[in-house]
Structures are given as structure tokens and as C-alpha cells.
Amino acid sequence: MPVPVITVAQMREWEKAAWATGVSEGDVIEKVGRAIAHRLLELTNDGDFILVLAGKGHNGDDARAAVPHLKGREVRVVEVTDPNTALPQVDEELSRKPKWVVDALFGIGLNRPLDEHWTALINKINSSGMRVLAVDVPSGLNTETGKAEGAAIHAELTLTVGAPKLGLLNATDFVGRLEVANDVGLIPCPIESELQWTLASDFIAFPPLRKVASHKGTYGHAALFAGSVGYHGAAVLMTHGAQRAQPGLVTVYPQDAVYLPVASQLQSAMVHPWIKDPVLPKSITAIGLGPGLASEEFPQRHKDFLCTIWQTSMLPVVADASALSWLMPGPALGKTVRVMTPHPGEAARLLGTSSDAVQADRIGALRELSRKFRDCFVVLKGHQTLVGRGHGPVFINSTGNAYLAQGGSGDALTGFITGLLAQPQLQHDPITTIRYAVFEHGAAADRLSQQRSNWTVEDLILELGRKLLSL
């Protein structure tokens, strides 16, 4: 189950409800400590030096509880109660270039400006250039507002406890990568929220196992409209993305002028030149459209054809890239599945606003897009990609990294979503199918980045769809 995004006050309510059932605060601290240690062990090697900066509150207790479990690592704990006194010691330890610094100075309760001594200590940590794992929240950050209280730690990774806090979503420069230690012994979260944080465990047994007595017709047929002069690679990447979802069949329709380069790079997919508008086979079960259709010579009649598919087809349709500009607003068409996958710039054009305005209210932009375009599912791409509609929960994706910011990664995602939605058994719960596609797309990037940083979209496609390692 995903976990809700909550406020600081709601976190306190949750803790209070847990204590009332007999849950021990000490047991929770121990479990949080184990979660911190587990993550640090993943991030380091034997003999690496880890510096722990522990404050006097429960945030510090969490970090202290991690220390006994950091086997094989050199760990130094600096108790920080007086920042002025601790500064020379912290400076000395930082000069030893720790592999990671664990920030456990302040927790989520901070709501007042820090004095000059705390500010000096935090600035020293930030200026060291060391990688920082923040426990629950970067110290100095107001967890309610997402603003620094004079100064705040710039963490590379924040491991927050229980559930994401709302202010952390608006403070990426301080939070870095946000991860959740959700299994820490608390009772199930009693808080309801429109915002839900996606976890790897949401996809246990998904996609479902295939029956032995099945065939390619069992798993659907994806039709892809992609590729024009100057952009034929998008059609290839989209097709490979669809194939990684493993529908029974994939057919791609590139513009006639790029038929040869597209067809020459594909083997198991069928390729038909798009000269006149095709009559789709009855076996087609989902349609993807848009990547690589940005050529200035792209015919208006083909734009109209794709727009008609969006408006009238009873099949799932996934729209991306250039095709987004050709979609017509309108009411929902029965129970049909429509998906659009804009980045903030594309979302801004569709809404007649700016990218900054979309980024300032990503949830509002997603809701407005969905209501405007046939109650469609919206995948609003970017850091912490959102998945949702004009009503119901909005899911925040927790995977992915900055190396996805390269041409072609979105084409692969659109193909992957289409390939999944082409499978009849995955059409019954489209929101889970779409969320899985987005999650696995980001998880594939994360797995690659653990190996090296210079991977390409071609590498991403080879990794895409592999069973999640955490399951």
C-alpha cells in the first residue's frame, strides 16, 4: 500500500495513536536506527568512514541507534548540544573526508530561526562538500513550510520516518533524494490524504504471473504511431520500450520517409510505413502516439487522424510529445482509458500558462489537465513524477534520478506504458498499471546509476521491466 503524505501535526497524531496501543517509543527508535544503518551499508563499503552528528532530541537518538548496526564501517559520533563548542570537532572530523555525514541535529519540530552559532555549524557542513544523509528532515528546515530557518543542511539523501511530510516535497534543494523508512513499528497510518507516496511493495505480484497455457494473442497487440524525418530514433526507442512490457505483438507506424531506418533497427516488431491512414487490425488492444512526430513536414491529415483516435477509440490510448499539441479538449468517453505524459513545458502549453506556474502547483496542473482532456490519466513528468486524474488520489513516484534527463527516456516510458496497457489482464486496473510503469522506469534508472553514471537510454531499455530488486 502507498503511504499518505502528511503534515507535522498529523505525524504527531499518528505517533500518539501508536503509543496509545502500547507501541514502545524505544522500539520504534531501534527500528529507525536499523533502517538508517541498512541504507548506509548499501551506500558504503567495508572500512568507509561515516561521521554521525547527533543532536539531543529523538532525531539524534535515531542516529545513535544506527551505530551498532554499521558493521565493518569506521563510525565517529559527535554529540552536538552546543554548536559553538562542537564546531572545531566537527571541522576536524570533516577534514578526514567521511564517505557520508549523517545529519541528526534537528527533527521535524523545528519552527524557529536558528541563531548564528547553529547557522555557522550548518554552513560548515554544507561547505565541506561531503555527502549528507539527513535523518527524517535536513536540520534547519521547517518541515511544515519547506523553508530554511536561517540555514539548513543540503542533503543528498533524506530518509524520512513513517511517511513523507508535506514540506519536504517543496524543498528539493535541501532534501535531495527523498526516501521513506515506513516499516518502523508504528500502527498503520490512520491519516487520509489526496497525496500518496508510491512504495516498491505496492507492486508485489504485479504484473501477475502468466498462465502456462497462453499465447501471444493472450497478451494483446500494441500499435505505435511514432517517427518522422529527423526523429526516427524516437520510434525505435518507443518500440523497444513497448517490447520490454511484453505484449503479444507490437506494430509501429513511422512516417514513410523514415520507414527504412526504423525497420532496419527492429526485428520482432512489425513496421508499416505510414503513408495513408491505416485501418488498424482488430487485434489491436492499445495505441501509443506522439514520439518523434515533430518534423515540420508532418501532414495535417495525420495530425487529424491521431486526434480522432484520441477522441473516438474505445481502446486505451497513450499520448506524448508532439501529439499532445493536437489533442482536443472534451468530456470523458465512457470508461475508455486515456493517458497523457507531459513534461512541465508541455503541460504549460496545454494549459496556456508557464512552466514555472506548473511547477509551483504540480497537483493543480495535473487536475486541470485531466478535467480538460477527457478525464484522462496524467503522468506529469519530472522530479517525483505525479500520476493521477482530476479526482481521486494523486500518486507521487519515488524512483528515478537526474540521469533520466536525456533525450529518449520519455519515449521509452510512453512505449512501456502502452505495452502494458495493451495486455487485457492489465487493463482492469489502469492506475496501478500506469504507476507500475512509471515506478519501474525510474527504478531501472536507479539500478543503472548504482553501477555507473554514464548510462544511455539504450541501457535503460535493456534494464526496463526487470523484476524489482527490492521485492
N, C-alpha and C positions, 0 to 999 in steps of 0.2 A: 504494500500500500504506500502511496506517496504520503509525505508529511506536509502539514499546513505551514504556511509562512505566517508567523505570529509576531505580536508586539512584545516588548519587555514586560508589560503588565500581565499579558496572557501567559508568558513563561512563568512568572511568579505564581499565577493561579494554578498552573499545571503542577509546579513543584509542591505547592500547598496541598493540592488534592492527592498527590503521591504520598506525601508524609502522613496524611490522614489515614491512608490504607495500611500503614505500617512499613512502608518502604524506608530503608535506612539511608540517611544522607551520606553516611560514611561509605556504604556500599556503592552508591552512585558515583562518589568521588573516585573510588577504586576502579570502577568500570571506565570512567572517563580517562583516568590515568593509563589504563591498558590500551584504550583506543588511541591516545596520543602516542604512546610507545610503539604501537603497531604501525602507525603511519610513519613515524621517524625511522623505524627499522627498514621500511620499504624504500625510504629516501636516502639511506646511507649504507655504507659498507663497514665491515669489521675494522675497528681501530679508529674510525672517524671521530672527531671531536665535536660534541654537542654542548652548547652553552645554554643553561636554563636560567632565566631571570624571573624569580618568583616573588610576587607581592605578598602582602599579609592576608589577603582575603581568600575566598574559596577558589578563585581563579589560580592563585598560587598553589593551593592545596592540590588542585587537579594536576598541575605540572610536577609537583613533588611526588605524587602517586605514580607518575610515569617512570621515574628514575630507576626503581628496582627492576623494571622490565626491559631496560635498554641494554641487554646483554651484548657483550662484545664491543661496546662503544665507550669512548672516553667521555665522561659526563662531568661537567662542573656546574654546580648550583650556586648562584649568587642570590642571597636573600636581600631583597630591596625593600626596606622600610623607610629609609631616609635617602632620597635621591642624591642629595649633596654629598653625603658620606659614601654612597655606593658608586658614584661616578668614576673615581680613579680606578677602583677594582674592575668595574665593567670595561673601562677603557683598556686596561691591561689584558683582560681576557679576550676582548675583540681583536687585539693586536696579534693574537695567536691564530687568527683566521679560522674560526669554527666553521664546520660544514653547514650547520644550521644553528640559528639562535631561536630559542623558544621564548616567546613573549607571553608572560603570565603575570603582568604587573597590575592591570586593572581588568575587571569584568564588565558585565553589561549594565551595572548600576551607575556607572559614571555619568553625571549630568551637570557638572560644574567645570568652569575653566581651570586648567592646570596652572600652578604657579611657575615661576621662572626656573626653579630647580628641576622640576619634573620635565619641563619643556627642554631644558638643556640635556637631560639624560636621553630623552626620546630622539632629539636631534642628533645626538652622538651615535645612537644605534642606527638611525636612518643613513647617516653619512658614512657609516662603515662599509656599506656595500654588501654586507653579509645577507644571506638568505634567511628570512624570518618566517617561522610558523607561529601564528597567533592562536592562542587558546581562547576559544569562544568568540572573542572580538579583539581587533587590534587595539592595544592600550592607547587611551586618549580619544578614542572615537565614541561619540554619543550614539549608542545603538538605536535609539529611538528616531533620531533625525538623520543619521548618516553623516553628520558634520564633525569635524575635529574640534575638540575643546582646547583650542590654542595650538596644540600639536598632537599628532597621532602617528603611531607606527605604520610604516608602509610595509605590509606583509606580502610575501609571495604566495602564502597559503594560509587561509583561516579555517581552522577546524572548529566549527561551532557545535554546541551541545544541544541535543534533543531535536531542535528544528531551526530552520533559518529565521533570523529576526528581520523584520521589515527594513530597518535602517541599513542593514548590511547590503541589501540589493542596490542601494543608491550610492555606494561608497567604494566602487571598484578600485580606485586609485590606492585606497588604504587596505582593502580586504584581499586583493589579489584573487586567487582561485578560492572559491567558497566550497567547502565540503562539510558534511553533516555527520557527526557521531550520534546516530539516532538510537542505537541499541545500548543504552546505558542504565537500564534497570528501572526507569520510570514507568508508570502506568501508561497505557495507550493515550495519546494526546486527546483531550476532550474538547479542544478548540476547533471550531469550524472556520474555514477561510476560503475565499474565492481563489486564492493563490495556493497552488500545490507544488511541492518540490519533488521532482522525479528521482526515484532511487533505482539502483540496479535490481533490487529484489522485486520490483514491480513486474519484472518480465521473466520470473521463474516459470518454466514450462511454456514459454512463448518465444517464437511460434510453436504451435503444438507439433508433436511427433507425427510423421506421415504414416499412413496405413501401408502395410506391405502390399496389399492388392490395390495399387493405384497406378495411374499412368499420367502422361503429360497433359492429357485433357482434364485431369482432376485439378490441376493447379493453375488453370487459366492462361490467358493469352494477352499480353500487353502490347498495345500499339503506341508508337512514339513518333511524334512529328517534331523533327529537330534537324538542324544543319543547313546552312546556306553559304554562299561564297564568302570566304574569309573566316568562316566559323564552323568548318566541318568537324573539328575536333570535339565540339560540344556534343554532337550527335553520337560520336563514338563513346565518349565518357558517360553520357546518359544511358546508352545501351548497356555498357558494361555494368553500370550501377544497377539497372533493372535485372540483369542476369544474376547478379550477386544475391538478389532476393529470391531467385529460383522459381519464377513462374514456369509453367509448362512450355510456353512459347513466347518469343519476343519478335516483333516486326517493327522495323524503323523505316520511316518515310523521309529521307532527306530531299532537299531540292535537287532537281535533275543535274544542275551544274556541278554538284559535289557528290554525285552518286558514286563515282569510281573511287575517290579516296576514302569515303565512308565504308563502302562494301569491301574494299581491299583490306581493311583493318578488323573486319568482323568475320567470324566463321559460323558459329552456331545460331546467330540471329539471322532472320530473313531481312533483306534490304530491297525496297522497291523505290524507284525514282518517283518523286512527286512532281508529275507534270500536270495532270488534271486531278481534280479532287477525287480521291478513291472511294469506292464503295467498300466499306470495311467488312471483313468476313464475320459471319455470325458467331464465330468462336471467340471474338474479342471480348474481354471482360473488364478492361480498364484502359484509359487513354491518358498519355502524358504529352504535354505540348509546351513549346516555347524556347528551350535552349538552342542557341546558335542560329536564331532566325533574325538577326539584326542587320542583314545585308540591305543596303539602300535599294537594291533591285528586287526585294521581296514583293511579290504581286499582291495587290489589294484583294483580289478574289480569294487568295489563300488565307489572308487575314480574316475575311468574312467567313470562310469555311471553318476556321478554328473557333471563331466567335459563336457560330451556330452550334458546334459541338458542345461548347460550354453551356449554351442556353437550352439545348433540347435533348442531349443524350441522356439516356436512362442509366448509363454506366458511370462508375467513378471516373472523374476527370481531375487531373493534377496540372495546374498551370504555373509557369515560372517564366522569368526573364522577359523577352520581348512580348510574349503572348499576354502578359499582364496588362499591357497598354491597350490591348484590343478587346478586353472583356467589357461587356455591357452590364451595368447595374440592373438589378431586378429582384423580384421575390424568389423565395425558395421554390424549387421544382420538386414537389412531393418529398420523398425520402431519399432522393439521389444524393450521392457523396460528391462534394466539390472541395478541392483543396487548392489554395494558392500559397506560394512560398516566397514572398518578397523579402529583400533586404530593406533596411530603413529608407534608402533613397527611392526605391521602387514604391514602397508604401507611401512615402511623401507625395510622389507624383499622382498616385491613385486618389489620394485624399485632398490634393490641392494645397498642400502645406509644405513645410520644410523638414529636412532630416532631423534637425535639432528639435523641432516640435514633436516629431515621432519618438525620438529618444527620450524626451522629457516625460512622455506619458505613453510608454510602450503598450501597456494594457489597454488604455483608452483607444489607441490607434488600432490595435487588433480587433477590439469590439466593433469599432466603426467600420472597418474593412469588411468584417463578416456580415454585418447588417446591410451594408451597401451592395454586396455581391452574393446574393442568393443564400444567405445564412451559411456561407462556406466555412470550412475549417481553415484557419490561418496559421501558417508556420512563419512567424516573424523572426527572421534570422538575425544573428549577431551574438554578442556575449550573452550567455544564458538565454538561448533561443526560447521563445514562447510558442505554445501550441494551445489553441482554443478556438472558441466561437463567440458570437455576440451574446451568448447566455451560457450559464454553467461555469464550471471551474476553468481556470487558465493554468496550464502546467508549465513550470519553469524547468528547462533542461539543465542537467547538472554536469554534462560531459562536454568535451571539446576544448580547444586551445587556440592560441593566436596563429598557429601554423596552418589552420584551416583557411586563413585569409590569402588564398591563392586561386587564380582562375581555374575553373573546372570543378571545384569542390561542390558548389551548388548544383551543377549539372548532374553529378553523381548522386547527390541526395534526391533530386527530383526523380531520377530513374529508379532509385531504390524504393522510394515511396510508391511509385507506380507499379513496380514489380510485385510489391507486397499486396497492394490493393487489388491486383489482378487475380489473386487467389481467392476463390469463393469462400473458403473457410475463414479467411481473414477480413472479409467484408462485413461480418456481423457486428464487429466492434471496431469501427473505423478509428476512433480516437486513440485506442490502445495501439492499433497498427501504426498510426502516424507517429505517436510518441515513441514507439519502439524504433522506428526508422531514424528519427532524429537522435535518439539516445545512442544507438549503435553507431551512427555516423560519427558522432563526437567521441565515443569510446574507442573507435578504430583509430582516430587521430591521436588520442591519448596513449594508446598502446604503442603506436609508431614513435611518438615523441619520447617515450621511455627508452627507446633503442637509439634514436638519433634525431637531430633536428632538421636535417636536410632532405626529408622525405618529400615526395611529389604526389600529385593526385593519382597518378598511376599506381603508386604504392598503396594509397588509401583504398583504392578499389580492390586491390588484392586482399586487403585486410578486412574489408567491409563484409559484414554478415557472419564473421567468425563468432563462435559461442562466447558470450561474455565471460571473461576470466574470473570475475568475482562471483559467478553463480556455480 
